[in-house]
Amino acid sequence: MKKIYYYLLMTLLVSVATVSCDKFLEEERYTDVGYDYLKTKIGIESAINGVYYTMRWNCGMENYFVMVEMGGDMAWDGNDGANKPAFDNYSSAMNSANGIVSGFWTNSYSGINRANTALLFIPQVADMTDVLKAQRTAEMRFMRAYYYFDLVQHFGALPLVTKGNVSEILTDYQRAPVSDIYNQIITDLRAAYDVLPDVWQQTDRGRATKWAASHLLAKVYLTRISAETAIRGGKASDLDSAAYYAVQVINSTRFVLEPNFSSIFDQNNQKLTKEVIWDVQYTKDVLFNGRNASGSAGGNQVHQYWNMEYQTKPGMTWDMVNESPFKRVRPNPQMVTQLWDFKYDARVTKTFQWVYYSNWAASIPKWAANYKYLDPLTNKETTEVIYTTPAPLVGQPKFRFADTAIYTIPLYYGSLPYYSSFKTSQPVLDGVKYRKMLVDIAKAPYTLIPMDRNNKLSFPTMSKHLDAQRIDLNDRAGSRNFVRMRLGETYLIAAEAYGRKGDWTNALLYLNTLRKRAGYAAGEVKPSYVYQIYGGANNTLSTANNMVVTQADVILPKFPSGAGFDPFVDWMLEERARELFGELNRWEDLVRTGTLYERAKLYNPDATGIQPFHKLRPLPDSFIDRLLPKPEKADIQNPGYF
């Protein structure tokens, strides 16, 4: 059966569906297709598929990922890209004219308005069964809730539009209170939950299911009660509801945690894994992979932005396996060295690419007679010769094709400036041990990049989005599915809800189930640096039990008294980073918990312009300029942007 992306009527759909309530976003008239077309099964199915299709904006070009990963605590800006000043630095470029902000607004409302149009016409379709009408109605209510949840987290109060309108140009939209938006989201999702099919994936994969609605409901309830509860309309029962809907997914038997963390991101497994609850579908078929709103090649393009500049290093060149080295965003090196327990937590070795193997023999360097080393204290080459090359090797290649060419070591030397005010969770090598490590490894022929030598060009590549299955090296249109919900996060939602309630039995049950999966499995070979540098055992024994945490572990204050951080919430934010790093939700996590400003100031030296009001984005001019009568900006715009 055809997948959602196999419908060929997409252009027609866009023409029809955008003439509903998005008139206040973009006044366009289409007269080539009558609305009677939407009263047919084929017409309404095309319109419904367009609501799903609208999600592709989120993973095309440099759109969504800069909004949800930059400007927080876990990721810093890389060397390239024009969006850093606005989203990572919080410069004056974060304003109501910002193209990505307005694109996000417009695209999200396009999805809402297409859903509203479909909901208006579904009851009028003659050649569709009542059962299918009910299911498609539930799908559209789910999608409308999804888009509104995206919007309310970024903009706060919003125009709340729930009716299709295909006749009048609307220019007087007022912003509904945030609490009303959350009420509408929950109303839509609960209605969808009651009707959507109880399956792992629908036959047309990518459509909403009962369990996608349940996961999203759990997250919405947790968000509503996490911070600013008076504004969001949080209720005392929200934690119970968050836990209930998360556990419904976990206990549904439709989903299962992958035994190996790497399998979640194995591109060959993406259509098979039962850890994924809901994702946006892509394909290797160029005809059906779509084009993005910018008119570019389409496909999921997130794969190209997290990658270091490896192609300039000795023995390396740009290739399909190692991906496009566009270095837009890089992991915070302090976080990488402090966040994971390298001895036992396999997620850190499976989230980042630490080693590159030579793919270009012509640039392999040759042995010189003597080698010195870079002193970590002065960052200057010493006069001390640490290695004298045996005469037969002088002038010979230092390594062979396919040998290790780059080795990024996850260590940090010396004080951690953004951690200096509180207790660190792991010890850092002292100067003597660090120097010994450099001297020993300097004898190795490959490029060594210790963590304290990370910069905007050289850093461990975040590997979750890599896509080596494109047509060719220059093809940017990836075929990797865009995962929006997976069971690993469902466990974290359940654990946080129970922990916030003080139910540590259940909180630790769900946390430790997930953390045990994160350890090395019995029989799994650990990378050499795990036991050579971090002291882990050189064996294939399971480390699952080493990953177990207690109540004392998760409520241990890390910050000085009075710093304003809830120890458990802080611990959960870091556990979410360990599990979900780079999965396009970090900024929203920080806003949800009311910690964006504090954590960005503490952990992100690039966020020099951040202010408390940056917890919301500016409403775009494309919306405000269409309002009649024209309001004063102070009356309609978010604080800080007028």
C-alpha positions as CSV (number, residue, x, y, z in Angstrom):
1,M,0.0,0.0,0.0
2,K,1.2,3.5,-0.8
3,K,2.9,5.4,2.0
4,I,1.9,8.9,2.9
5,Y,4.7,10.4,0.8
6,Y,3.6,8.5,-2.3
7,Y,0.6,10.7,-3.0
8,L,1.1,12.6,-6.2
9,L,-1.5,15.3,-5.5
10,M,0.6,17.3,-3.2
11,T,0.8,20.4,-5.3
12,L,-2.9,20.4,-5.8
13,L,-3.3,19.9,-2.0
14,V,-1.2,22.9,-1.2
15,S,-3.3,25.0,-3.5
16,V,-6.5,23.9,-1.9
17,A,-5.6,23.6,1.7
18,T,-3.9,26.9,2.2
19,V,-7.0,28.9,1.5
20,S,-8.5,28.3,4.9
21,C,-7.6,30.2,8.0
22,D,-4.0,30.9,7.0
23,K,-5.3,34.0,5.2
24,F,-4.0,36.0,8.1
25,L,-0.6,34.6,7.4
26,E,-0.5,34.8,3.6
27,E,-3.3,36.1,1.4
28,E,-3.4,33.9,-1.6
29,R,-6.4,33.0,-3.8
30,Y,-6.7,29.8,-5.8
31,T,-9.5,29.3,-8.3
32,D,-8.2,26.4,-10.3
33,V,-9.8,23.7,-8.1
34,G,-13.3,23.8,-6.6
35,Y,-13.9,22.9,-3.0
36,D,-16.1,20.0,-4.2
37,Y,-12.9,18.1,-4.7
38,L,-12.4,18.0,-1.0
39,K,-15.8,16.3,-0.7
40,T,-14.4,13.2,-2.4
41,K,-12.3,10.5,-0.8
42,I,-9.3,11.1,-3.0
43,G,-9.5,14.8,-2.5
44,I,-9.8,14.7,1.3
45,E,-7.1,12.1,1.6
46,S,-4.7,14.4,-0.4
47,A,-5.6,17.2,1.9
48,I,-5.0,15.1,5.0
49,N,-1.6,13.9,3.7
50,G,-0.7,17.5,3.2
51,V,-1.1,18.1,7.0
52,Y,1.5,15.4,7.6
53,Y,3.7,16.7,4.7
54,T,3.9,20.1,6.4
55,M,6.1,18.6,9.1
56,R,8.9,18.3,6.6
57,W,9.8,21.9,7.1
58,N,11.2,20.9,10.5
59,C,14.0,18.8,9.0
60,G,14.8,20.7,5.9
61,M,17.8,23.0,5.5
62,E,18.8,25.1,8.6
63,N,15.3,25.5,10.1
64,Y,14.1,23.7,13.1
65,F,17.4,22.4,14.4
66,V,18.9,25.8,15.1
67,M,15.7,26.7,17.0
68,V,15.8,23.7,19.3
69,E,19.4,22.8,19.7
70,M,21.3,26.1,19.7
71,G,21.3,28.7,22.5
72,G,20.9,26.2,25.3
73,D,23.4,24.2,27.4
74,M,24.5,21.1,25.5
75,A,25.4,22.4,22.1
76,W,27.6,25.3,21.0
77,D,27.9,26.9,17.6
78,G,30.3,25.5,15.0
79,N,32.4,27.3,12.5
80,D,29.9,27.7,9.7
81,G,26.3,29.0,9.3
82,A,24.6,32.3,9.3
83,N,22.1,31.7,12.1
84,K,24.4,31.6,15.1
85,P,24.0,35.3,16.1
86,A,20.2,35.0,16.5
87,F,19.9,31.5,18.0
88,D,23.1,30.8,19.8
89,N,24.3,34.3,20.7
90,Y,20.9,35.9,21.2
91,S,22.0,39.0,19.3
92,S,19.7,41.6,17.9
93,A,19.2,39.3,15.0
94,M,16.6,37.5,17.1
95,N,13.8,39.8,16.2
96,S,10.4,39.9,14.6
97,A,11.9,39.9,11.1
98,N,13.9,36.7,11.6
99,G,13.2,34.4,8.6
100,I,13.5,31.1,10.5
101,V,11.2,32.3,13.3
102,S,8.6,33.5,10.8
103,G,9.0,30.3,8.7
104,F,8.3,28.2,11.7
105,W,5.2,30.2,12.6
106,T,3.9,30.2,9.0
107,N,4.6,26.5,8.5
108,S,3.0,25.5,11.8
109,Y,-0.1,27.5,11.1
110,S,-0.2,26.1,7.6
111,G,-0.4,22.6,9.3
112,I,-3.1,23.8,11.6
113,N,-5.1,25.4,8.9
114,R,-4.8,22.4,6.6
115,A,-6.0,20.3,9.5
116,N,-9.0,22.7,10.1
117,T,-9.9,22.6,6.4
118,A,-9.8,18.8,6.4
119,L,-11.9,18.7,9.5
120,L,-14.4,21.0,7.8
121,F,-14.8,18.8,4.8
122,I,-14.5,15.2,6.2
123,P,-18.2,15.0,7.2
124,Q,-19.2,16.0,3.7
125,V,-17.3,13.2,1.9
126,A,-19.8,10.8,0.4
127,D,-17.5,8.0,-0.7
128,M,-15.8,7.3,2.7
129,T,-17.0,5.1,5.5
130,D,-18.0,6.5,8.8
131,V,-15.3,4.5,10.5
132,L,-12.6,5.9,8.2
133,K,-14.1,9.4,8.7
134,A,-13.8,9.1,12.4
135,Q,-10.2,7.9,12.2
136,R,-9.2,10.7,9.8
137,T,-10.9,13.2,12.1
138,A,-8.9,11.9,15.0
139,E,-5.7,12.1,13.0
140,M,-6.4,15.8,12.1
141,R,-7.1,16.6,15.8
142,F,-3.8,14.9,16.7
143,M,-1.9,16.9,14.1
144,R,-3.6,20.2,15.1
145,A,-2.5,19.5,18.7
146,Y,1.0,18.7,17.6
147,Y,1.4,22.0,15.7
148,Y,-0.1,24.0,18.5
149,F,2.2,22.4,21.1
150,D,5.2,23.3,19.0
151,L,3.9,26.9,18.7
152,V,2.9,27.5,22.3
153,Q,6.3,26.4,23.6
154,H,8.1,29.0,21.4
155,F,5.6,31.9,21.3
156,G,3.4,31.7,24.3
157,A,-0.1,33.2,23.7
158,L,-1.3,32.5,20.2
159,P,-4.2,33.0,17.8
160,L,-6.4,30.0,18.5
161,V,-8.1,28.8,15.3
162,T,-10.1,25.7,15.4
163,K,-12.6,26.2,12.6
164,G,-12.0,26.0,8.8
165,N,-13.0,29.1,7.0
166,V,-12.7,29.3,3.2
167,S,-14.4,32.5,2.3
168,E,-13.2,35.5,4.2
169,I,-9.9,37.1,4.7
170,L,-9.2,37.2,8.4
171,T,-7.1,40.0,9.8
172,D,-8.2,40.4,13.4
173,Y,-6.8,37.4,15.2
174,Q,-6.2,38.0,18.9
175,R,-3.9,36.0,21.0
176,A,-5.6,33.4,23.2
177,P,-4.1,32.9,26.7
178,V,-1.5,30.1,27.0
179,S,-3.8,28.2,29.3
180,D,-6.5,28.1,26.6
181,I,-4.0,26.8,24.1
182,Y,-3.0,23.9,26.4
183,N,-6.7,23.1,27.1
184,Q,-7.3,22.9,23.3
185,I,-4.3,20.7,22.8
186,I,-5.4,18.3,25.6
187,T,-9.0,18.3,24.3
188,D,-7.8,17.4,20.8
189,L,-5.4,14.7,22.0
190,R,-7.8,13.0,24.3
191,A,-10.4,12.9,21.6
192,A,-7.8,11.4,19.2
193,Y,-6.6,8.9,21.8
194,D,-10.1,7.5,22.1
195,V,-10.4,6.9,18.3
196,L,-7.0,6.3,16.8
197,P,-6.0,2.7,16.0
198,D,-4.3,0.6,18.7
199,V,-1.3,-0.4,16.5
200,W,2.5,0.0,16.4
201,Q,2.3,1.7,13.0
202,Q,-0.6,2.2,10.7
203,T,-0.5,0.4,7.3
204,D,0.3,3.8,5.8
205,R,3.3,4.3,8.1
206,G,3.7,7.8,9.5
207,R,0.0,8.3,10.3
208,A,-0.9,9.0,13.9
209,T,-1.8,6.1,16.2
210,K,-3.4,5.9,19.7
211,W,0.1,5.6,21.2
212,A,1.5,8.7,19.4
213,A,-1.4,10.6,21.0
214,S,-0.8,9.0,24.4
215,H,3.0,9.9,24.3
216,L,2.2,13.4,23.3
217,L,-0.5,13.8,26.0
218,A,2.0,12.7,28.6
219,K,4.5,15.3,27.4
220,V,1.9,18.0,27.3
221,Y,0.7,17.3,30.8
222,L,4.3,17.2,32.1
223,T,5.1,20.5,30.3
224,R,2.0,22.3,31.7
225,I,3.0,21.5,35.2
226,S,6.8,21.8,34.9
227,A,7.0,25.6,35.4
228,E,4.8,28.8,35.1
229,T,1.8,26.7,36.0
230,A,-0.4,29.7,36.5
231,I,0.3,30.9,32.9
232,R,0.0,27.4,31.4
233,G,-3.1,26.4,33.4
234,G,-1.4,23.6,35.2
235,K,-3.6,21.4,37.5
236,A,-2.7,19.3,40.5
237,S,-3.7,16.2,38.5
238,D,-1.3,16.9,35.6
239,L,1.6,14.7,37.1
240,D,-0.9,11.8,37.5
241,S,-2.0,12.3,33.9
242,A,1.5,12.5,32.5
243,A,2.5,9.3,34.3
244,Y,-0.8,7.6,33.3
245,Y,-0.4,8.3,29.5
246,A,3.3,7.5,29.5
247,V,2.7,4.2,31.2
248,Q,-0.1,3.4,28.8
249,V,2.4,3.5,26.0
250,I,5.0,1.5,27.9
251,N,2.5,-1.2,28.9
252,S,0.8,-1.3,25.5
253,T,3.2,-4.1,24.3
254,R,3.3,-2.4,20.9
255,F,6.8,-1.0,21.6
256,V,10.0,-2.2,23.0
257,L,13.4,-0.6,23.9
258,E,16.1,-1.6,21.5
259,P,18.6,-3.9,23.3
260,N,21.4,-1.9,21.8
261,F,21.3,1.9,21.9
262,S,23.0,2.0,18.5
263,S,20.2,0.1,16.8
264,I,17.8,3.1,17.3
265,F,19.9,5.1,14.9
266,D,20.9,2.3,12.5
267,Q,19.5,3.6,9.2
268,N,18.8,0.0,8.0
269,N,16.7,-0.5,11.0
270,Q,14.7,2.7,10.9
271,K,11.6,1.1,9.3
272,L,11.7,-1.9,11.6
273,T,12.5,-0.6,15.1
274,K,9.7,-0.8,17.6
275,E,11.2,1.8,19.8
276,V,10.0,4.5,17.5
277,I,6.4,5.6,18.2
278,W,6.0,8.2,15.5
279,D,8.2,9.6,12.8
280,V,8.1,11.6,9.6
281,Q,8.7,9.3,6.6
282,Y,11.4,9.7,4.0
283,T,12.5,7.5,1.1
284,K,15.4,6.9,-1.2
285,D,13.1,7.4,-4.1
286,V,13.9,10.9,-5.4
287,L,10.5,11.3,-6.9
288,F,8.7,11.0,-3.6
289,N,11.2,12.5,-1.2
290,G,9.7,16.0,-1.7
291,R,11.2,19.4,-1.9
292,N,11.5,21.8,1.0
293,A,9.8,25.1,1.3
294,S,13.0,26.9,0.1
295,G,12.8,24.9,-3.1
296,S,16.0,22.9,-2.3
297,A,16.5,19.3,-3.0
298,G,14.3,18.2,-0.2
299,G,14.7,15.1,2.0
300,N,15.8,15.1,5.6
301,Q,18.8,17.4,5.7
302,V,19.6,17.4,9.4
303,H,22.3,14.8,8.7
304,Q,24.8,17.4,7.5
305,Y,25.1,19.9,10.3
306,W,26.7,18.2,13.3
307,N,29.9,17.1,11.6
308,M,33.4,18.1,12.2
309,E,35.9,19.3,9.6
310,Y,37.6,16.0,9.0
311,Q,38.4,16.3,5.3
312,T,41.3,18.7,6.0
313,K,43.1,16.3,8.3
314,P,46.0,14.0,7.1
315,G,44.8,10.9,5.3
316,M,41.2,12.1,5.0
317,T,39.0,13.5,2.3
318,W,35.2,14.2,2.1
319,D,33.3,11.0,1.5
320,M,29.8,9.5,1.8
321,V,30.4,7.5,5.0
322,N,31.8,10.4,7.0
323,E,29.2,12.8,5.6
324,S,29.0,16.5,4.8
325,P,31.4,18.4,7.2
326,F,29.1,21.5,7.5
327,K,30.0,22.0,11.3
328,R,27.0,24.2,12.1
329,V,26.7,22.9,15.7
330,R,29.0,21.0,18.1
331,P,28.7,19.4,21.5
332,N,29.7,21.4,24.5
333,P,33.1,19.8,25.4
334,Q,32.7,20.3,29.1
335,M,29.3,18.6,29.0
336,V,30.6,15.7,27.0
337,T,33.4,15.0,29.5
338,Q,31.2,15.5,32.6
339,L,27.8,14.2,31.6
340,W,28.3,10.5,30.8
341,D,30.1,7.9,32.9
342,F,32.6,6.7,30.3
343,K,33.4,3.5,32.1
344,Y,29.8,2.2,32.0
345,D,27.5,4.3,29.9
346,A,27.7,3.1,26.3
347,R,25.5,6.0,25.0
348,V,28.5,8.3,24.8
349,T,30.4,6.0,22.5
350,K,27.2,5.5,20.4
351,T,26.1,9.1,20.3
352,F,29.4,10.5,18.9
353,Q,31.9,9.4,16.3
354,W,35.3,9.4,18.0
355,V,37.4,7.8,15.3
356,Y,37.9,8.4,11.6
357,Y,39.7,5.9,9.3
358,S,41.9,7.0,6.5
359,N,40.1,7.3,3.1
360,W,42.8,9.1,1.1
361,A,46.3,7.6,0.9
362,A,47.7,10.6,-1.0
363,S,47.6,12.9,2.1
364,I,49.0,10.4,4.7
365,P,52.0,12.1,6.3
366,K,55.4,10.6,6.6
367,W,57.6,10.0,9.6
368,A,60.1,12.7,10.6
369,A,63.2,12.0,12.7
370,N,62.1,13.6,16.0
371,Y,58.8,14.4,17.6
372,K,57.9,16.9,20.3
373,Y,54.6,17.5,22.0
374,L,52.2,20.3,22.7
375,D,52.3,21.3,26.4
376,P,48.7,21.4,27.7
377,L,49.6,24.1,30.2
378,T,51.0,26.6,27.7
379,N,49.5,25.3,24.4
380,K,53.0,25.6,22.9
381,E,55.3,23.0,21.5
382,T,58.0,22.0,24.0
383,T,61.7,21.7,23.2
384,E,61.7,18.2,24.6
385,V,62.0,15.4,22.0
386,I,59.6,12.7,23.2
387,Y,60.1,10.2,20.4
388,T,63.0,9.5,18.1
389,T,61.9,7.7,14.9
390,P,63.8,4.5,14.0
391,A,65.9,5.3,10.9
392,P,64.0,2.8,8.6
393,L,60.7,4.6,9.3
394,V,61.9,8.1,8.5
395,G,60.2,9.2,5.3
396,Q,57.7,6.3,5.3
397,P,53.9,6.9,5.6
398,K,52.8,7.1,9.2
399,F,49.8,4.9,8.6
400,R,48.1,3.0,5.8
401,F,44.8,3.5,4.0
402,A,41.9,2.5,6.2
403,D,44.0,2.8,9.4
404,T,43.0,5.2,12.1
405,A,43.5,8.8,10.9
406,I,41.7,10.9,13.5
407,Y,41.2,10.0,17.2
408,T,39.1,12.4,19.3
409,I,39.8,11.7,22.9
410,P,37.0,12.5,25.4
411,L,39.1,14.0,28.1
412,Y,39.4,17.4,29.5
413,Y,42.5,18.9,31.3
414,G,42.5,21.5,34.0
415,S,39.6,23.5,35.5
416,L,36.3,23.6,33.8
417,P,35.3,27.3,33.8
418,Y,31.6,26.8,33.4
419,Y,31.5,24.2,36.2
420,S,33.8,26.1,38.6
421,S,31.0,27.1,41.0
422,F,29.8,23.6,41.9
423,K,30.8,20.0,42.5
424,T,31.7,18.1,39.3
425,S,30.4,14.6,39.0
426,Q,33.6,13.0,37.6
427,P,37.3,13.5,38.3
428,V,39.5,15.2,35.7
429,L,43.0,14.0,35.0
430,D,45.6,16.0,36.8
431,G,48.4,17.7,34.8
432,V,51.0,14.9,35.3
433,K,48.7,12.2,34.1
434,Y,47.5,14.3,31.3
435,R,51.0,15.0,30.1
436,K,51.8,11.3,30.3
437,M,48.8,10.5,28.2
438,L,49.9,13.0,25.5
439,V,53.5,11.7,25.5
440,D,52.3,8.1,25.1
441,I,49.7,8.8,22.4
442,A,52.0,11.3,20.6
443,K,53.9,8.2,19.4
444,A,50.8,7.2,17.5
445,P,50.7,8.3,13.9
446,Y,47.2,9.6,13.7
447,T,45.8,13.1,14.4
448,L,45.0,13.3,18.1
449,I,42.2,15.7,19.2
450,P,41.9,15.8,23.0
451,M,38.7,17.4,24.3
452,D,40.6,20.5,25.5
453,R,41.8,21.0,21.9
454,N,38.2,21.1,20.6
455,N,37.4,24.2,18.6
456,K,34.8,25.2,16.0
457,L,36.3,23.0,13.4
458,S,37.4,19.9,15.4
459,F,35.0,18.2,17.7
460,P,33.4,14.8,18.0
461,T,30.7,14.4,15.4
462,M,27.2,13.7,16.7
463,S,26.3,10.5,14.7
464,K,22.6,10.0,15.3
465,H,21.6,11.8,12.1
466,L,24.3,10.6,9.7
467,D,23.0,9.4,6.4
468,A,25.4,7.5,4.1
469,Q,22.6,6.2,1.9
470,R,22.2,9.3,-0.3
471,I,22.6,9.1,-4.0
472,D,26.0,10.8,-4.1
473,L,28.4,12.9,-2.2
474,N,26.8,16.2,-3.2
475,D,23.2,15.1,-2.6
476,R,21.8,16.8,0.5
477,A,18.4,15.1,0.4
478,G,18.6,12.5,3.1
479,S,16.3,9.5,3.4
480,R,16.5,9.0,7.1
481,N,13.2,9.2,8.9
482,F,12.7,12.2,11.2
483,V,11.9,10.7,14.6
484,R,9.6,12.7,16.8
485,M,8.6,10.2,19.5
486,R,10.4,7.2,20.8
487,L,10.0,4.9,23.7
488,G,13.2,6.0,25.4
489,E,11.7,9.4,26.0
490,T,8.4,7.9,27.2
491,Y,10.3,6.2,30.0
492,L,11.9,9.5,30.9
493,I,8.5,11.3,30.9
494,A,7.1,8.6,33.3
495,A,10.2,8.7,35.5
496,E,10.1,12.5,35.8
497,A,6.3,12.6,36.5
498,Y,6.7,10.0,39.3
499,G,9.8,11.7,40.7
500,R,8.1,15.1,40.8
501,K,5.2,13.3,42.7
502,G,7.7,11.8,45.2
503,D,6.9,8.3,44.1
504,W,10.5,7.1,44.0
505,T,9.6,3.4,43.5
506,N,8.1,4.0,40.1
507,A,10.4,6.9,39.2
508,L,13.5,4.6,39.7
509,L,11.7,1.7,38.0
510,Y,11.5,3.5,34.7
511,L,14.8,5.3,35.1
512,N,16.8,2.2,35.8
513,T,15.1,0.2,33.0
514,L,16.3,2.8,30.6
515,R,19.7,3.2,32.1
516,K,20.4,-0.5,32.2
517,R,19.8,-0.6,28.4
518,A,22.4,2.2,28.2
519,G,25.2,0.1,29.7
520,Y,27.4,-2.2,27.7
521,A,25.7,-5.5,27.0
522,A,27.2,-8.9,27.9
523,G,29.6,-9.9,25.1
524,E,29.9,-6.3,23.7
525,V,33.4,-5.2,23.0
526,K,34.2,-1.8,24.5
527,P,36.2,0.8,22.6
528,S,39.9,0.7,23.7
529,Y,39.8,4.2,25.2
530,V,37.1,3.2,27.7
531,Y,39.5,0.9,29.6
532,Q,42.8,2.4,28.6
533,I,42.0,6.0,29.7
534,Y,38.9,5.8,31.9
535,G,40.0,2.6,33.8
536,G,37.1,0.4,32.8
537,A,37.9,-3.3,32.5
538,N,39.1,-4.7,29.2
539,N,36.4,-7.4,29.1
540,T,33.0,-8.1,27.5
541,L,31.0,-8.1,30.8
542,S,27.8,-6.2,31.1
543,T,27.8,-2.8,32.7
544,A,24.0,-2.6,33.1
545,N,24.1,-3.0,36.9
546,N,26.7,-0.2,37.1
547,M,24.2,2.1,35.6
548,V,21.5,1.7,38.3
549,V,20.8,4.9,40.3
550,T,19.2,5.4,43.7
551,Q,16.9,8.1,45.1
552,A,19.9,9.6,46.8
553,D,21.7,9.9,43.4
554,V,18.9,11.7,41.6
555,I,18.2,14.3,44.3
556,L,21.9,15.1,45.2
557,P,22.3,18.8,44.9
558,K,25.0,19.7,42.4
559,F,24.7,23.5,42.8
560,P,25.4,25.6,45.9
561,S,22.5,26.1,48.2
562,G,20.3,28.9,47.0
563,A,21.3,28.6,43.3
564,G,17.6,28.1,42.4
565,F,17.9,24.7,40.7
566,D,15.7,21.8,41.8
567,P,18.2,18.9,42.1
568,F,15.9,16.3,40.7
569,V,14.8,18.4,37.7
570,D,18.4,19.2,37.1
571,W,19.3,15.6,37.2
572,M,16.5,14.7,34.8
573,L,17.6,17.4,32.4
574,E,21.0,15.8,32.3
575,E,19.6,12.3,31.9
576,R,17.5,13.5,29.1
577,A,20.6,14.9,27.5
578,R,22.4,11.6,27.9
579,E,19.6,9.7,26.3
580,L,18.3,12.3,23.8
581,F,21.3,14.4,22.8
582,G,20.8,15.9,19.4
583,E,17.3,14.7,18.9
584,L,15.9,18.2,18.4
585,N,14.2,18.9,21.7
586,R,16.7,20.5,24.0
587,W,15.7,24.2,23.9
588,E,12.1,23.2,24.5
589,D,13.2,21.0,27.5
590,L,14.9,24.1,29.1
591,V,11.9,26.3,28.5
592,R,9.6,23.6,29.8
593,T,11.4,23.5,33.1
594,G,12.0,27.2,33.3
595,T,15.8,26.8,33.3
596,L,16.8,28.2,29.8
597,Y,18.3,31.5,31.0
598,E,20.2,30.0,34.0
599,R,21.6,27.0,32.2
600,A,22.6,28.9,29.0
601,K,24.4,31.5,31.2
602,L,26.1,28.8,33.1
603,Y,27.1,26.4,30.3
604,N,27.1,28.3,27.0
605,P,29.8,31.0,26.6
606,D,28.3,31.8,23.2
607,A,25.0,32.9,24.6
608,T,26.3,36.3,25.5
609,G,23.1,38.2,24.7
610,I,20.6,36.0,26.4
611,Q,18.0,37.6,28.6
612,P,15.1,36.1,30.6
613,F,12.6,37.2,28.0
614,H,14.3,34.9,25.4
615,K,12.2,32.1,26.8
616,L,9.8,33.2,24.1
617,R,10.4,34.0,20.4
618,P,9.2,37.2,18.8
619,L,6.0,37.1,16.9
620,P,6.8,37.6,13.3
621,D,6.1,40.8,11.4
622,S,4.4,38.8,8.7
623,F,1.6,38.2,11.3
624,I,1.5,41.5,13.1
625,D,1.6,43.6,9.9
626,R,-1.6,42.0,8.6
627,L,-3.7,42.9,11.7
628,L,-6.4,45.5,11.3
629,P,-6.7,47.9,12.9
630,K,-2.9,47.9,13.3
631,P,-2.0,47.5,17.0
632,E,0.8,49.0,18.9
633,K,3.7,46.4,19.0
634,A,3.6,46.6,22.8
635,D,0.0,45.4,22.8
636,I,0.7,42.3,20.6
637,Q,4.4,41.5,20.7
638,N,6.2,39.4,23.3
639,P,8.2,41.3,25.9
640,G,11.7,42.3,24.9
641,Y,11.0,42.5,21.2
642,F,9.5,46.0,20.9
